[in-house]
Amino acid sequence: MSERGPMTGPGSWLPDDAQLIALVRDRGSDDWAAGVAVGLADIVGCDRRRTFLANVAGGDDALDRLMGAAGGPGLSSALTGAATIASIARTSADQKFAYLPAGEAALPYSGLRRMQTFRRFTGRVREGGGTLLLYLGEEDLQPATRSAPGPAESLRLDGCIALGEVRGVAAELGAPLLARVERPPPPPSERSAEPTAVAPPVETRAPDDTGPRAGSLVRLVIPLAAVILLWIGWAVLGSKAGANEDGGGSSDPVTAAAAPDDASPTRAEAAETGDEPRPAPIQAFNAPEARYSVLVGSYIRLGDAMGRRSELADDGGLFYVTPTPVRGRIYFRVLSGVYEDRAEAATAMVSLVQDGRKDTNKEWDIRPVRLAFDLGTFASREDADRRAAEVLANDVPAYVLRDTASVPLYRVYAGAFTSAEDAQPLRSRLKDLDSGAELITRAGVAP
C-alpha cells in the first residue's frame, strides 16, 4: 500500500504515479542547482512521506557539500555492499526527505543504471510507495559519455525536471518533462543595456525538449518557482555555511538539541556534581527504522551468549543479545546488525556466512525484530555505553545504535522483538529494576 499522502500541498503539480524522477542540472558543478534540488525535495516531501533525494551526478560534490555529507561512503558504497542504505542516509528534523549522498567512490547515473543492485533499490522504493528524486548532470546525457543501455540495463523513469539551461532531457531519458526551473536573471549591473524578451510563464511544449508525452501533460517553465526554490535552497546553504565558518558549529540541525540546558554533562561534570549523565532530547533522534536483524546463534545461558557476541564483535560489526521466549522457555539469541529492509539483511547474511561468522544461509534467520525497549538517548557514545553496562550488571543485555546526523546522538536499547507478547518477560524484568523503559519501534544504525 502506498505511503504517500494526498497530493494537496505545494508539490501537487506532480502526477500521482510519478515516483522515480530525474532532476537534471545543466553542465558543470553549481550550487544554484543543488539548492533548487533541496527545495524541490522538501516540497515533494511535504506531500509524500517516503521521499528520497539521491546524488547520482558522479563527481559533482556541490549537493553533498550543501547537505553536509561530503566525503565518506555514499550510494555506490551501499550498492556494492561496503555500507548500507540506512547507514548513509542523512535526515534531520527540519527536512521532509532522506538524502543519499554520492560519497567518495561516486559513480555517475550512466554507470549506476547498469548495476542490478541500483535497479533493485529503485524497485524497492517504488514498491514501497516512495518517491525517489535522482540528481544528475547534463554531461551524463551527452554522447561522449553515454552508451545506450541494453534491455536489462534500462531504468524506467516516470518523469524529469530540467534545472537551468539543459535541453533535450525528455528525449535522452525517455521520460516526460514535468517541469523546468529557470535560473534567475543576473543582477542589473551585469546585464546588457539592450532590452530582452521575456519568456511566457507557461509553454505547452518546449521546442527542443521533444520526447515522450504523458497524456496531455504540459511542459512547464517556472521562473517564479525558481525564485521560491532559490530562497529555500540558499537559506539552507547559508545556515550551514554560517554554522561551519566559525569552526564551532555543525552542519546538521540536530546539533541545536545540544544547547547547554539540554546537553548531557561530561564525565568530569558528572564527577563534580554526583549526577548521572542525562539523556539527550528524544525528539532530536533522526534515523531510519531498524526493522530486521540476522540471527547468528541461540543459547540457554546469558553468559554463553555474551561470550559469543564478544567473539563475533572482535572482527567488527554490530552484534547484540536479546532474551526471547520460545515455547515457554527463555533463549538468549545473538543477532547481527540492524537493517531497514529485508533485502539489506539478506545481503549481510551472505557476508556473515562467507566470513565464517554464521554457519548457514537461511531465510528464516532474517528476523523481523522492530520492537525494543528504549533505555535513553545520549549525546556521547561514552555515556550510552555506560548506560548499557549499568543494565547488563543487572542481567539485562543492552546495545547502542546511533542516528544519522553528522554529530550523532546514541540510543540504548534492550531486546529486539517481533511482537509485544515476546517482549513481556523482559518488560517484567525492567519493571522490577524500575528502569522506566518503554517498548518502541527501533530506529538507528550501527554506531
VENRA-V969813 format. One record per backbone hydrogen bond with DSSP energy under -1.0 kcal/mol. CO is the residue of the C=O (numbers start at 1). NH is the residue of the N-H. Records with the same first field share a line. If there is no record, write none. Layout:
CO = NH + NH
//
This chain:
6 = 8
9 = 12
11 = 14
15 = 18
17 = 19
19 = 132
20 = 158
21 = 134
22 = 161
23 = 136
24 = 163
25 = 138
30 = 34
31 = 35
32 = 36
33 = 37
34 = 38
35 = 39
36 = 40
37 = 41
38 = 42
39 = 43
40 = 44
41 = 45
42 = 46
44 = 47 + 48
47 = 5
50 = 131
51 = 98
52 = 133
53 = 100
54 = 135
56 = 109
57 = 60
61 = 65
62 = 66
63 = 67
64 = 69
65 = 68
72 = 104
74 = 78
75 = 79
76 = 80
77 = 82 + 83
84 = 88
85 = 89
90 = 99
92 = 95
98 = 53
99 = 90
100 = 55
101 = 75
104 = 106
108 = 111 + 112
109 = 113
112 = 115
115 = 119
116 = 120
117 = 121
118 = 122
119 = 123
120 = 124
121 = 125
122 = 126
123 = 127
124 = 128
125 = 130
126 = 129
131 = 52
132 = 21
133 = 54
134 = 23
135 = 56
136 = 25
137 = 140
138 = 141
142 = 145
150 = 153
159 = 22
160 = 178
161 = 24
162 = 181
163 = 26
168 = 172
169 = 173
170 = 174 + 175
176 = 160
179 = 162
180 = 222
181 = 164
187 = 190
188 = 191
206 = 209
214 = 217
222 = 226
223 = 227
224 = 228
225 = 229
226 = 230
227 = 231
228 = 232
229 = 233
230 = 234
231 = 235
232 = 236
233 = 237
234 = 238
235 = 239
236 = 240
237 = 241
238 = 242
239 = 243
240 = 244
241 = 245
243 = 249
244 = 247
252 = 255
253 = 256
254 = 257
255 = 258
259 = 262 + 263
266 = 270
267 = 271
268 = 272
269 = 273
270 = 274
281 = 284
282 = 285
286 = 404
288 = 444
292 = 339
293 = 367
294 = 336
297 = 334
299 = 332
301 = 305
302 = 306
303 = 307
304 = 308
305 = 309
306 = 310
307 = 311
308 = 312
309 = 313
310 = 314
312 = 315
313 = 316
318 = 337
320 = 335
322 = 333
324 = 331
326 = 329
329 = 326
331 = 324
332 = 299
333 = 322
334 = 296 + 297
335 = 320
336 = 294
339 = 292
341 = 345
342 = 346
343 = 347
344 = 348
345 = 349
346 = 350
347 = 351
348 = 352
349 = 353
350 = 354
351 = 355
352 = 357 + 358
362 = 365
363 = 366
365 = 295 + 367
367 = 293 + 369
370 = 442
371 = 417
372 = 440
373 = 414
376 = 412
377 = 280
378 = 410
380 = 384
381 = 385
382 = 386
383 = 387
384 = 388
385 = 389
386 = 390
387 = 391
388 = 392
389 = 393
391 = 394 + 396
392 = 395
399 = 413
401 = 411
402 = 445
409 = 403
410 = 378
411 = 401
412 = 375
413 = 399
414 = 373
417 = 371
421 = 424
423 = 427
424 = 428
425 = 429
426 = 430
427 = 431
428 = 432
429 = 433
430 = 435
431 = 434
438 = 374
440 = 372
442 = 290
445 = 402
//
